[in-house]
Amino acid sequence: MKYSKQTIIEGLKHSIEITEQEIEGYSKPCDKRVAQGRTAHREFLKKKLKKMKEQLKELEDE
């Protein structure tokens, strides 16, 4: 099944919004016991967000 370019762009924008909200959630203060895990997951989300933004830019430039 092939999706239209506009549908893919809208999906990426939605995913970017959700990921940014998750990053905000993981940036809030927390227990010292879970801080290291939250930090690692937040960094993973930041990398994922960067890749999604690059992919979105490529699609919009085409």
N, CA, C and O atoms as a CHARMM CRD file, in Angstrom:
* protein
*
  248
    1    1 MET  N      0.83600  -1.16000   0.00000 PROA 1      0.00000
    2    1 MET  CA     0.00000   0.00000   0.00000 PROA 1      0.00000
    3    1 MET  C      0.89200   1.23700   0.00000 PROA 1      0.00000
    4    1 MET  O      1.83900   1.33400   0.78000 PROA 1      0.00000
    5    2 LYS  N      0.58300   2.16400  -0.86900 PROA 2      0.00000
    6    2 LYS  CA     1.38700   3.37100  -0.99600 PROA 2      0.00000
    7    2 LYS  C      0.60100   4.55800  -0.43300 PROA 2      0.00000
    8    2 LYS  O     -0.57100   4.75000  -0.75600 PROA 2      0.00000
    9    3 TYR  N      1.25900   5.34200   0.40400 PROA 3      0.00000
   10    3 TYR  CA     0.62700   6.50900   0.99800 PROA 3      0.00000
   11    3 TYR  C      1.04900   7.75500   0.23800 PROA 3      0.00000
   12    3 TYR  O      2.12600   7.79900  -0.35800 PROA 3      0.00000
   13    4 SER  N      0.18600   8.77200   0.26400 PROA 4      0.00000
   14    4 SER  CA     0.53700  10.02300  -0.39300 PROA 4      0.00000
   15    4 SER  C      1.59700  10.74400   0.44100 PROA 4      0.00000
   16    4 SER  O      1.72800  10.52200   1.64500 PROA 4      0.00000
   17    5 LYS  N      2.32700  11.59100  -0.22200 PROA 5      0.00000
   18    5 LYS  CA     3.40600  12.32900   0.43200 PROA 5      0.00000
   19    5 LYS  C      2.84400  13.20000   1.56300 PROA 5      0.00000
   20    5 LYS  O      3.45300  13.30800   2.62700 PROA 5      0.00000
   21    6 GLN  N      1.69000  13.81500   1.32800 PROA 6      0.00000
   22    6 GLN  CA     1.07900  14.68800   2.33200 PROA 6      0.00000
   23    6 GLN  C      0.68700  13.90100   3.58700 PROA 6      0.00000
   24    6 GLN  O      0.82600  14.40300   4.70200 PROA 6      0.00000
   25    7 THR  N      0.20200  12.68200   3.40600 PROA 7      0.00000
   26    7 THR  CA    -0.17700  11.84200   4.54100 PROA 7      0.00000
   27    7 THR  C      1.04600  11.50400   5.38500 PROA 7      0.00000
   28    7 THR  O      0.97900  11.52100   6.61400 PROA 7      0.00000
   29    8 ILE  N      2.14400  11.20200   4.73700 PROA 8      0.00000
   30    8 ILE  CA     3.38300  10.88400   5.45400 PROA 8      0.00000
   31    8 ILE  C      3.88000  12.10600   6.22100 PROA 8      0.00000
   32    8 ILE  O      4.31700  11.98200   7.36500 PROA 8      0.00000
   33    9 ILE  N      3.81500  13.28500   5.60200 PROA 9      0.00000
   34    9 ILE  CA     4.25700  14.52100   6.25100 PROA 9      0.00000
   35    9 ILE  C      3.40700  14.80100   7.48800 PROA 9      0.00000
   36    9 ILE  O      3.94000  15.14500   8.54300 PROA 9      0.00000
   37   10 GLU  N      2.08600  14.65400   7.36200 PROA 10     0.00000
   38   10 GLU  CA     1.20100  14.89100   8.50400 PROA 10     0.00000
   39   10 GLU  C      1.48200  13.89700   9.63200 PROA 10     0.00000
   40   10 GLU  O      1.47200  14.27100  10.80500 PROA 10     0.00000
   41   11 GLY  N      1.72900  12.64900   9.28500 PROA 11     0.00000
   42   11 GLY  CA     2.05500  11.63900  10.28700 PROA 11     0.00000
   43   11 GLY  C      3.35000  11.95300  11.01400 PROA 11     0.00000
   44   11 GLY  O      3.44500  11.78900  12.23000 PROA 11     0.00000
   45   12 LEU  N      4.34700  12.40400  10.26600 PROA 12     0.00000
   46   12 LEU  CA     5.62800  12.77300  10.88900 PROA 12     0.00000
   47   12 LEU  C      5.45700  13.96300  11.82800 PROA 12     0.00000
   48   12 LEU  O      6.02800  13.97900  12.91900 PROA 12     0.00000
   49   13 LYS  N      4.67500  14.95800  11.41200 PROA 13     0.00000
   50   13 LYS  CA     4.44100  16.12600  12.26400 PROA 13     0.00000
   51   13 LYS  C      3.76900  15.70400  13.56700 PROA 13     0.00000
   52   13 LYS  O      4.12000  16.19200  14.64200 PROA 13     0.00000
   53   14 HSD  N      2.81200  14.80500  13.46700 PROA 14     0.00000
   54   14 HSD  CA     2.11900  14.31500  14.66100 PROA 14     0.00000
   55   14 HSD  C      3.09200  13.55500  15.56900 PROA 14     0.00000
   56   14 HSD  O      3.07600  13.73800  16.78700 PROA 14     0.00000
   57   15 SER  N      3.92300  12.71900  14.99000 PROA 15     0.00000
   58   15 SER  CA     4.90900  11.96200  15.76900 PROA 15     0.00000
   59   15 SER  C      5.90100  12.89600  16.45300 PROA 15     0.00000
   60   15 SER  O      6.30800  12.65200  17.58900 PROA 15     0.00000
   61   16 ILE  N      6.28700  13.96000  15.76300 PROA 16     0.00000
   62   16 ILE  CA     7.21300  14.93900  16.33600 PROA 16     0.00000
   63   16 ILE  C      6.57900  15.61100  17.55100 PROA 16     0.00000
   64   16 ILE  O      7.23400  15.77600  18.58100 PROA 16     0.00000
   65   17 GLU  N      5.30100  16.00200  17.43500 PROA 17     0.00000
   66   17 GLU  CA     4.60800  16.63700  18.55700 PROA 17     0.00000
   67   17 GLU  C      4.56400  15.71100  19.77100 PROA 17     0.00000
   68   17 GLU  O      4.84000  16.13700  20.89300 PROA 17     0.00000
   69   18 ILE  N      4.21900  14.45800  19.54600 PROA 18     0.00000
   70   18 ILE  CA     4.11900  13.49300  20.64300 PROA 18     0.00000
   71   18 ILE  C      5.48000  13.27200  21.29200 PROA 18     0.00000
   72   18 ILE  O      5.58500  13.21700  22.51800 PROA 18     0.00000
   73   19 THR  N      6.51800  13.14700  20.47700 PROA 19     0.00000
   74   19 THR  CA     7.86500  12.92800  21.01000 PROA 19     0.00000
   75   19 THR  C      8.32900  14.12600  21.82900 PROA 19     0.00000
   76   19 THR  O      8.96600  13.95600  22.86900 PROA 19     0.00000
   77   20 GLU  N      8.01400  15.34400  21.36800 PROA 20     0.00000
   78   20 GLU  CA     8.38900  16.53900  22.12500 PROA 20     0.00000
   79   20 GLU  C      7.68900  16.56400  23.48200 PROA 20     0.00000
   80   20 GLU  O      8.28300  16.96600  24.48300 PROA 20     0.00000
   81   21 GLN  N      6.42600  16.13400  23.51500 PROA 21     0.00000
   82   21 GLN  CA     5.69700  16.07000  24.78500 PROA 21     0.00000
   83   21 GLN  C      6.32600  15.03800  25.71900 PROA 21     0.00000
   84   21 GLN  O      6.43800  15.27500  26.92200 PROA 21     0.00000
   85   22 GLU  N      6.73200  13.90600  25.17700 PROA 22     0.00000
   86   22 GLU  CA     7.37900  12.87300  25.99300 PROA 22     0.00000
   87   22 GLU  C      8.69400  13.39000  26.57000 PROA 22     0.00000
   88   22 GLU  O      9.01200  13.13200  27.73000 PROA 22     0.00000
   89   23 ILE  N      9.45600  14.11900  25.75700 PROA 23     0.00000
   90   23 ILE  CA    10.73300  14.67500  26.22800 PROA 23     0.00000
   91   23 ILE  C     10.47700  15.63300  27.38900 PROA 23     0.00000
   92   23 ILE  O     11.20900  15.62400  28.37900 PROA 23     0.00000
   93   24 GLU  N      9.43000  16.46500  27.26800 PROA 24     0.00000
   94   24 GLU  CA     9.08500  17.37600  28.36200 PROA 24     0.00000
   95   24 GLU  C      8.77900  16.59900  29.63700 PROA 24     0.00000
   96   24 GLU  O      9.21500  16.97400  30.72500 PROA 24     0.00000
   97   25 GLY  N      8.02900  15.51800  29.48900 PROA 25     0.00000
   98   25 GLY  CA     7.67800  14.69300  30.64200 PROA 25     0.00000
   99   25 GLY  C      8.89400  14.09100  31.31100 PROA 25     0.00000
  100   25 GLY  O      8.95800  14.01900  32.53800 PROA 25     0.00000
  101   26 TYR  N      9.85100  13.66100  30.52200 PROA 26     0.00000
  102   26 TYR  CA    11.06300  13.05900  31.08100 PROA 26     0.00000
  103   26 TYR  C     12.03800  14.10900  31.60600 PROA 26     0.00000
  104   26 TYR  O     13.01300  13.76400  32.27400 PROA 26     0.00000
  105   27 SER  N     11.78900  15.38500  31.31300 PROA 27     0.00000
  106   27 SER  CA    12.67300  16.45000  31.78100 PROA 27     0.00000
  107   27 SER  C     12.29700  16.94000  33.17600 PROA 27     0.00000
  108   27 SER  O     13.06200  17.67300  33.80300 PROA 27     0.00000
  109   28 LYS  N     11.13600  16.54500  33.66000 PROA 28     0.00000
  110   28 LYS  CA    10.67900  16.99200  34.97700 PROA 28     0.00000
  111   28 LYS  C     11.46000  16.27300  36.08000 PROA 28     0.00000
  112   28 LYS  O     11.96700  15.17000  35.87500 PROA 28     0.00000
  113   29 PRO  N     11.55200  16.91000  37.25000 PROA 29     0.00000
  114   29 PRO  CA    12.26000  16.27800  38.37400 PROA 29     0.00000
  115   29 PRO  C     11.62500  14.94100  38.75600 PROA 29     0.00000
  116   29 PRO  O     10.41800  14.74200  38.61700 PROA 29     0.00000
  117   30 CYS  N     12.46600  14.04100  39.23500 PROA 30     0.00000
  118   30 CYS  CA    11.97100  12.72000  39.61200 PROA 30     0.00000
  119   30 CYS  C     12.83200  12.15400  40.73600 PROA 30     0.00000
  120   30 CYS  O     13.78100  12.78700  41.19900 PROA 30     0.00000
  121   31 ASP  N     12.47700  10.95300  41.15600 PROA 31     0.00000
  122   31 ASP  CA    13.24000  10.23900  42.17900 PROA 31     0.00000
  123   31 ASP  C     14.66300   9.98000  41.69600 PROA 31     0.00000
  124   31 ASP  O     14.89600   9.75600  40.50800 PROA 31     0.00000
  125   32 LYS  N     15.58100  10.01300  42.60200 PROA 32     0.00000
  126   32 LYS  CA    16.97700   9.77200  42.24300 PROA 32     0.00000
  127   32 LYS  C     17.17600   8.35600  41.70700 PROA 32     0.00000
  128   32 LYS  O     18.06300   8.11600  40.88800 PROA 32     0.00000
  129   33 ARG  N     16.34600   7.41700  42.17300 PROA 33     0.00000
  130   33 ARG  CA    16.47800   6.01500  41.75800 PROA 33     0.00000
  131   33 ARG  C     16.18900   5.81600  40.27000 PROA 33     0.00000
  132   33 ARG  O     16.79200   4.95500  39.62900 PROA 33     0.00000
  133   34 VAL  N     15.27600   6.60400  39.72500 PROA 34     0.00000
  134   34 VAL  CA    14.89000   6.40800  38.32500 PROA 34     0.00000
  135   34 VAL  C     15.48300   7.46100  37.39200 PROA 34     0.00000
  136   34 VAL  O     15.26400   7.41500  36.18200 PROA 34     0.00000
  137   35 ALA  N     16.22700   8.40000  37.94700 PROA 35     0.00000
  138   35 ALA  CA    16.74200   9.51800  37.15700 PROA 35     0.00000
  139   35 ALA  C     17.63500   9.07300  36.00500 PROA 35     0.00000
  140   35 ALA  O     17.52200   9.60000  34.89800 PROA 35     0.00000
  141   36 GLN  N     18.51600   8.11600  36.24800 PROA 36     0.00000
  142   36 GLN  CA    19.44700   7.68700  35.20300 PROA 36     0.00000
  143   36 GLN  C     18.70500   7.05300  34.02900 PROA 36     0.00000
  144   36 GLN  O     19.03100   7.32000  32.87200 PROA 36     0.00000
  145   37 GLY  N     17.72000   6.22700  34.31600 PROA 37     0.00000
  146   37 GLY  CA    16.93400   5.59800  33.25400 PROA 37     0.00000
  147   37 GLY  C     16.13100   6.60900  32.46700 PROA 37     0.00000
  148   37 GLY  O     16.03400   6.51900  31.24300 PROA 37     0.00000
  149   38 ARG  N     15.55300   7.57600  33.16900 PROA 38     0.00000
  150   38 ARG  CA    14.77500   8.62000  32.49400 PROA 38     0.00000
  151   38 ARG  C     15.67300   9.47300  31.60700 PROA 38     0.00000
  152   38 ARG  O     15.29100   9.84600  30.49800 PROA 38     0.00000
  153   39 THR  N     16.86500   9.77700  32.10000 PROA 39     0.00000
  154   39 THR  CA    17.80800  10.57300  31.31600 PROA 39     0.00000
  155   39 THR  C     18.19900   9.83300  30.04300 PROA 39     0.00000
  156   39 THR  O     18.25300  10.42700  28.96600 PROA 39     0.00000
  157   40 ALA  N     18.46900   8.55300  30.16500 PROA 40     0.00000
  158   40 ALA  CA    18.84700   7.75900  28.99300 PROA 40     0.00000
  159   40 ALA  C     17.70700   7.71600  27.98200 PROA 40     0.00000
  160   40 ALA  O     17.93500   7.84800  26.77900 PROA 40     0.00000
  161   41 HSD  N     16.49000   7.53400  28.46400 PROA 41     0.00000
  162   41 HSD  CA    15.34600   7.47800  27.54900 PROA 41     0.00000
  163   41 HSD  C     15.10900   8.84400  26.89900 PROA 41     0.00000
  164   41 HSD  O     14.76700   8.91600  25.71900 PROA 41     0.00000
  165   42 ARG  N     15.28900   9.92300  27.66000 PROA 42     0.00000
  166   42 ARG  CA    15.12200  11.27000  27.11100 PROA 42     0.00000
  167   42 ARG  C     16.14100  11.52600  26.00100 PROA 42     0.00000
  168   42 ARG  O     15.80000  12.10400  24.96900 PROA 42     0.00000
  169   43 GLU  N     17.37900  11.10300  26.20400 PROA 43     0.00000
  170   43 GLU  CA    18.41100  11.27800  25.17600 PROA 43     0.00000
  171   43 GLU  C     18.07600  10.46400  23.93100 PROA 43     0.00000
  172   43 GLU  O     18.28900  10.92600  22.81000 PROA 43     0.00000
  173   44 PHE  N     17.55200   9.25500  24.12400 PROA 44     0.00000
  174   44 PHE  CA    17.11900   8.42700  22.99400 PROA 44     0.00000
  175   44 PHE  C     16.01800   9.13800  22.21400 PROA 44     0.00000
  176   44 PHE  O     16.03700   9.15300  20.98300 PROA 44     0.00000
  177   45 LEU  N     15.05600   9.72700  22.92700 PROA 45     0.00000
  178   45 LEU  CA    13.95800  10.43600  22.26600 PROA 45     0.00000
  179   45 LEU  C     14.46500  11.65800  21.50400 PROA 45     0.00000
  180   45 LEU  O     13.95300  11.97700  20.43100 PROA 45     0.00000
  181   46 LYS  N     15.46800  12.34000  22.05300 PROA 46     0.00000
  182   46 LYS  CA    16.03300  13.50500  21.36500 PROA 46     0.00000
  183   46 LYS  C     16.67200  13.10200  20.04000 PROA 46     0.00000
  184   46 LYS  O     16.52000  13.80200  19.03900 PROA 46     0.00000
  185   47 LYS  N     17.38800  11.97100  20.03000 PROA 47     0.00000
  186   47 LYS  CA    17.99800  11.48400  18.79100 PROA 47     0.00000
  187   47 LYS  C     16.92300  11.10300  17.78300 PROA 47     0.00000
  188   47 LYS  O     17.02700  11.41500  16.59600 PROA 47     0.00000
  189   48 LYS  N     15.89500  10.42700  18.27100 PROA 48     0.00000
  190   48 LYS  CA    14.78100  10.01500  17.41800 PROA 48     0.00000
  191   48 LYS  C     14.08600  11.24500  16.83100 PROA 48     0.00000
  192   48 LYS  O     13.72700  11.25400  15.65300 PROA 48     0.00000
  193   49 LEU  N     13.89800  12.28100  17.65100 PROA 49     0.00000
  194   49 LEU  CA    13.26200  13.51600  17.21400 PROA 49     0.00000
  195   49 LEU  C     14.09100  14.19900  16.13000 PROA 49     0.00000
  196   49 LEU  O     13.54500  14.69900  15.14600 PROA 49     0.00000
  197   50 LYS  N     15.39800  14.21700  16.31100 PROA 50     0.00000
  198   50 LYS  CA    16.28300  14.84500  15.32900 PROA 50     0.00000
  199   50 LYS  C     16.17100  14.13800  13.97600 PROA 50     0.00000
  200   50 LYS  O     16.11400  14.79400  12.93600 PROA 50     0.00000
  201   51 LYS  N     16.13900  12.80200  13.99000 PROA 51     0.00000
  202   51 LYS  CA    16.00800  12.03700  12.74800 PROA 51     0.00000
  203   51 LYS  C     14.66900  12.30300  12.07200 PROA 51     0.00000
  204   51 LYS  O     14.59500  12.43500  10.85000 PROA 51     0.00000
  205   52 MET  N     13.60600  12.38200  12.88100 PROA 52     0.00000
  206   52 MET  CA    12.28300  12.63700  12.30900 PROA 52     0.00000
  207   52 MET  C     12.21800  14.02100  11.67600 PROA 52     0.00000
  208   52 MET  O     11.61800  14.18900  10.61400 PROA 52     0.00000
  209   53 LYS  N     12.83000  15.01500  12.31900 PROA 53     0.00000
  210   53 LYS  CA    12.82900  16.36900  11.76500 PROA 53     0.00000
  211   53 LYS  C     13.61300  16.42800  10.45600 PROA 53     0.00000
  212   53 LYS  O     13.21000  17.12000   9.52000 PROA 53     0.00000
  213   54 GLU  N     14.73500  15.70300  10.38600 PROA 54     0.00000
  214   54 GLU  CA    15.51100  15.65400   9.14600 PROA 54     0.00000
  215   54 GLU  C     14.70200  14.99600   8.03400 PROA 54     0.00000
  216   54 GLU  O     14.69200  15.46800   6.89700 PROA 54     0.00000
  217   55 GLN  N     14.02500  13.90500   8.37400 PROA 55     0.00000
  218   55 GLN  CA    13.20300  13.19400   7.39500 PROA 55     0.00000
  219   55 GLN  C     12.06300  14.09200   6.91200 PROA 55     0.00000
  220   55 GLN  O     11.74600  14.10300   5.72300 PROA 55     0.00000
  221   56 LEU  N     11.44800  14.84100   7.82300 PROA 56     0.00000
  222   56 LEU  CA    10.36500  15.75000   7.46400 PROA 56     0.00000
  223   56 LEU  C     10.87400  16.84000   6.52600 PROA 56     0.00000
  224   56 LEU  O     10.21200  17.18300   5.54600 PROA 56     0.00000
  225   57 LYS  N     12.04300  17.37800   6.82900 PROA 57     0.00000
  226   57 LYS  CA    12.61400  18.43500   5.98600 PROA 57     0.00000
  227   57 LYS  C     12.87800  17.91100   4.57700 PROA 57     0.00000
  228   57 LYS  O     12.60900  18.60000   3.59300 PROA 57     0.00000
  229   58 GLU  N     13.40600  16.68700   4.48300 PROA 58     0.00000
  230   58 GLU  CA    13.66900  16.09100   3.16900 PROA 58     0.00000
  231   58 GLU  C     12.37800  15.93400   2.37200 PROA 58     0.00000
  232   58 GLU  O     12.34200  16.22800   1.17700 PROA 58     0.00000
  233   59 LEU  N     11.32900  15.47300   3.02800 PROA 59     0.00000
  234   59 LEU  CA    10.05200  15.28000   2.34000 PROA 59     0.00000
  235   59 LEU  C      9.45500  16.60900   1.89000 PROA 59     0.00000
  236   59 LEU  O      8.88700  16.69800   0.80100 PROA 59     0.00000
  237   60 GLU  N      9.57900  17.63500   2.71900 PROA 60     0.00000
  238   60 GLU  CA     9.02000  18.94000   2.36100 PROA 60     0.00000
  239   60 GLU  C      9.82100  19.60300   1.24800 PROA 60     0.00000
  240   60 GLU  O      9.26700  20.37800   0.46900 PROA 60     0.00000
  241   61 ASP  N     11.11000  19.31100   1.16100 PROA 61     0.00000
  242   61 ASP  CA    11.95200  19.91100   0.12800 PROA 61     0.00000
  243   61 ASP  C     11.75200  19.27800  -1.24500 PROA 61     0.00000
  244   61 ASP  O     12.07400  19.89200  -2.26300 PROA 61     0.00000
  245   62 GLU  N     11.22600  18.06400  -1.28100 PROA 62     0.00000
  246   62 GLU  CA    11.04400  17.37100  -2.56700 PROA 62     0.00000
  247   62 GLU  C     10.00300  18.04700  -3.42200 PROA 62     0.00000
  248   62 GLU  O      9.72800  17.59400  -4.53400 PROA 62     0.00000
